[in-house]
Amino acid sequence: MKTLTVKKLFFVTVLTSVVTLIPFVGCGGSGGGGGSTVASTLDKASVQKMAQNILEEGNCVAISGLGLSPSLYNTNNPTQDNPKLNLRTYGIDRTINGLISGTLRKHGEHNNGTDTLTYDFSNFTNPTGNLKFGLNGSASVIDYGKPGDYGPIKTKKTIATKGALSATKSSNTRQSATNYELKMSGYAQTYAKVLFSPDDLIIRNASAKNTTTNKEYSISNLSAKGFFSNDQIALIDLKTKFTDPEVGTVDVISDKVVVSRDSVQLPSSLTGTFTLTASDGTKAQTVVAQSGNIKIYTLKGDTKTLVSELDCSGLVH
């Protein structure tokens, strides 16, 4: 439904597109990443590599199986806004403060039901569990619509960054921060025409590159149906291709992914089961619990073997 704002869209991308599948980061950039397929297999060793990458990128704690191995947004404090329902064309300029520091400026124009905006992130920093993320860069956001008797009737939203967004991840448990380049293209959300029906969500390509290790994680051709409310985001029938720099490209499906949100609409937890299929047909399964516990299994016929378990409760609040 049209209540979804870009802040929720960005974080859904983070948590469901890239985050859950491997690193807990992600966002958008025009023309970025993904699309190619890298040969892969899912056995005990490769699943352990995937678990190790979750461990590194998500500031998690290994429980077993490792041999050791963006709403990020505060909708309060607007400085300017122009909700002129009876005008067909007007300017929009609004600044939002991060919960920790920095600003997000949304500016552009409303024309005949459609908002064409630029989102400028300036050290826009917000918490996620025990982590905090700071964003810099710009994104183009177009919210398509048509005039209605009581205001615009929104139909579709698209997002693309202008170049890469830069993101800084820091925590209380690690001395140094980690920097990422975040890119996405082909993000489109088509709002449901009927109340209580799901929106259609498509992401053509998205990637997150750790600039220290040069490890780049990407998704391509993501599709899902989505239900959005103030306290929860639920994606159903999610399908995508995910590329891990060490494992290769795998097909990923999930019947349902749920992102719970707190009173200020920050993501507080994520729950979902993901089935991964490698290019050689081998399979694995990742189960993410609301507590932040992540279990990764190999699948062979009817046999399901636990390979790695991680405690990512630091991302939950």
N, C-alpha and C positions, 0 to 999 in steps of 0.2 A: 504494500500500500504506500501512498505518497508521503506518509509520515517519516519515512527513512531519510535522514540527512546525510551529507557527505561524510561527516565524522563517523557515523555508524558504518557506512560503506567501506571507508578506509580500514576500519578495524576488523570488519568481517573478512576483508581480503587478507589481513594479517593473520587472524586466528584460524580461518578455515581453509584458506588457499595455500599458504606457505607454512604458517606456524605449526599447525597440527601435524602436518606431513613431515616436517623436519625442523627448521629453525623457527623460533618464536619472533619473527619479524616479517615485514612485507608491506607493500604499498604500491604506488603507481608511477609510471613514467612513459611518455609517448615514445612509441617505436622500440620499447625495451624488450630484451631477452626472450628466451624460450622459442618453441616451435620445432626445433630439431629433435630427433630421437637418438638416444645413446643406448647401445646394447647393454642389457642388465640381466642379473640373476639374483634370486632371493634365497640365499642359504644362510646358515648360521653366521658365517663370517661377514657377509654383506649386511645382514640385519644388525649385527653388532656395530658395524660402521655407521649405519643410520642412527642407532641409539647414541653413539658417541657424538655425532653431530648435534643431536637434540641436547645432549649434556652440555656441549660447549656453547651453543647459541642461546639456549634457554636458561642458563644458570641453574641447572638441575643437579640432583644428587643421585649417584648410582646406587641402586639397591641390589641388583644381581645381574649377571650375564655380561659384565664389562671387565676386560682385563686392563682397563686404563693403562679406556679408549672413549583508517585510523578517521565504544566512543572514547578515544584518547582525548576527549575534548570537553572543555567546560563551557556550557552554553550560557553561563551567567556573565554579567558585566559587559553587555553590549554597549558600545559607545555611540553607535548610530544605526538606525534602521529606518526603512521607508515602506511600511505596509499600506500602500495606497491602493485599496481594493478597487476604487472607482476610476482609476487612471489606467490607460492602456500602455503608456510609456513613462518610465521614471528611472532615476538612478538609484543604485543600491550601494551602500558603503557601511560596513559594520566591522568592528574589531572585537575579538573575543580573547580574553586572558587565559593562559594555561593555568592549571591548578598549581603548578610549581613556579613556572616563570614563562616569559615570552608571550607572543601574541599570534593570533591568526586573523588576518584582515581579509574579509570577503567583499569584493567590490566589482561593480559592473552595471548592467542595466536590465530592467524588466521591459519587455516589448511584446505586447499582444498575447500575454499568457506565458511567455518563455523567459526564464532568467538565464542570462549569459554572464557568468561570473569568473573571476580569477581569485583563487585562494592563495594568499601569500603567507607562508609559515616563517616566523622569525624566532628561532630558539624556542619554539612552542613545546613546552615540556610538561609531561603529565605522568602520574604513577600508574603502574600495572603490577599489583602485588608488591613484591620487594624490589621491583625494577622501576626505572623511570626512563622514558624515551623523550628525546628532544628532536624536533623536526625543523629543517630549513629547506626552502625552495618554494616553488610555485606549481599550482595545478589549475587546469581549466575544467570548470564544472558547468554543464549546461542542463538545466531542468526544463524540459519541453512541456508545453501546455497550451491551452486555448482559453480565451476569456469565458467567464461564467457569470451568472447573475450575482453570486455571492463571493466572487473572487476567482482566480484562475483555476482551471481543472487540469491537474498535472497528469502527464501520460508516460514520461520516460526520463531517465537521467543518465548522462554519460560523464565519464571522468577520464582525464589524461594529464599527467604531469608535463610541465614544460621543461624538458630535460629530466635529469634524475633528481629525486629528493634525497637529501642527506639526513641520516638518522643517527643519533648517538644514544647508545644503551649503556646505562650505568646501574650499579647496585651497591648495597652496603657490604656485600660479601667479597667483592673483588676490587682490587686497588685501582686498576685501569679501566677506562671506558672502552667500548667497542663501537666502531663506526661502520655504517652500512650505506650503500647506494641502492635506492629503491626505484624500480621502474614498473610501469604497467601501460598496456595499450588495449584498446577494444573492450573497455568496461562499459556495460550497458545494463541498466535495470529498467524493465518495462513494468509499470504499475498495473496491478490487477484491476479489471473493469468492474468486477463484482465484489461486494463486501464479503470478507472472510475467505476469499480465494487468494492463492499465493501469487507473489510477483515472480517474473522470470528474470534470472540473473545469468549473465554471460561475461566471462573474462577471456579475451583472446590470448594475452601473454602477460605475465607478471614475474618479476625476479627480485631477489635480494642478494646483494654481494657484500660479504665481509671484506672490508678494504685492507684489513691486516693480514688475513690468511689468503685472500683472493678466492675463497670458496664462494661459488655462486649457486643459489638454489632457485629453481624456476618452475612455474606451472604454465600450461597452455590448454586452450580449449576447455576452460571450466564452464560447466552449466549446472544450474540448480534451480529449484523452486524455493521461494522464501516467504516466511511469515515474520513480521516485525512488530514489536510492541515496546512499551517503555521499559519493561523488565526482562525481555527475552528476545533473542533472534533465533529462529529455527530454519535451517536449510534442509530440504529433503531432496532425495534423488540426485545427490551431488556426484558429478563425474568430472575427472580432469586427468591430465598427464603431469607427472611430477618428475623433475630431474634433480638428483643428488649428484654432486660433483665427483663422488667416489664410487657410487653404486650404479649410476646410469638412470635411464628413464623407466618409470613404472606407470601403469594405468592404475588410477585410484577411484574407488566408488565408495559411497556411504549412503545408507538409507536415510539417516538423520543426524544432523550436527546441531547442538544447542549451545548458544552463547548466552549465559545469564549476565545481567547487568545490575549494578547497585543503584542507590538512590540518586546519584548524580550521573547515571547512565554510563559509567565506566564498566568495561567488561570485568566481571568478577570470577567467572569460571567457564570452562568449556567441557562439553561431554560429547563423545561420538565414537563410533567404531568404523575403521577404514580398512577395506580390503585392497591389497596391492598385488598387481600381477606384472611380473617382469617380462622382458621381450622374449625370453626362452620358455615362458609358460609357468615358471615357478611362482609361488604365491607366499604372501605374508599378511599378517593382520596386526593393526595397531589399535589398541583400546585406550581411550583417554577418559578417565573418571573425573567427576566433579571436584574431587579432592586435589587434583593435579597429578595423581598417580598415572603413569603411562606404562602399559605392558605391550611388548612386541613379540609376536609368535611367528614361527614358520608353519605353513600349511602344506601337508602332503596327503591327498585324499581325505580320509576322515580323521587323520591324525593332526592334532594341534599341539605344538611344542613351544613352551615359553622359552625365549632366548634372552631377553633383556627386560629389566624393570627399572623405571626411573621415578624419583620423587621430584615433581615440578610444582610442589605446593607453594613455592615462592612466587609463582605467577598468579596465585589465587588469593582473593581477599573477600 
